[in-house]
């Protein structure tokens, strides 16, 4: 797997917390940060997907309401349909 390197500056207390957690988890600092970043990105993507789905369902809901208003009018103008005998 190709690897990219990123250099970031973090406050010393945060680095200390990262190092403690990495040691407790039995991971290197890089492995811990990789997992944390991956989890955050996945959560962000999931949130984005849910937001898109809500927009789509809201639009469908508006179309359904418009159709619900139209159907009674259409029913009044169309001939009644009977089942063939």
Buried (B, 14 or more C-beta within 10 A) or exposed (E): EEEEEEEEEEEEEEEEEBEEEBEEEEBEEEEBBEEEEEEEEEEEEEEEEEEEEEEEEEEEEEEEEEEEEEEEEEEEEEEEEEEEE
